Amino acid sequence: MQFFALRNIATQNDDGLKEVISMKNKSSYEDLQGHIRTMTTPEIEVFKNQYPDKDYTVELDCPECTCICPKTGLPDFATVRLSYVPDKACIELKSFKLYLVSYRNVGIFHENLVNKILDDVVRACKPRRAKVEGIVTPRGGIQTTVTAEFKKSKRK
């Protein structure tokens, strides 16, 4: 979705008549996040799952995730909840903590933060299922919760 502001400009044409032209301005949000999918982040390390024959859920609660609002430059504070069903690999916790800390000085919208974390988790451990929830501390009276999910396709 793109946000645009319309503005009217009065101009004089060749015949001396005034005409009003509506022009579309880019929103100040546009082009702020185009780099997110390719942004380099620390590697999320994994270890071999010793119980790949079982479906079990791993839940990680990280109440100290911080990032920067790309619009205002102010800090955002969030709890990141990761729930996943491992397949052949599990996430190593210290590397995941360091991964989350890497967002501390990154200007990123909440929606992009949650989706980027999910993409990186799926790339690292290739789980059967994963869900990332970002619960952002209220600012300006608005509390944001963003949820993104992944489910591995069944092979035919």
Secondary structure, DSSP 8 states (H G I E B T S, - for coil): ---EEEEEEEEE-TTS-EEEEEEEEE-TTTTSSTTGGG-------EEE-S-TTS---EEEEEEEEEEE-TTT--EEEEEEEEEEE-SSEEE-HHHHHHHHHTTTT-B--HHHHHHHHHHHHHHHH--SEEEEEEEEEEETTEEEEEEEEEE-----
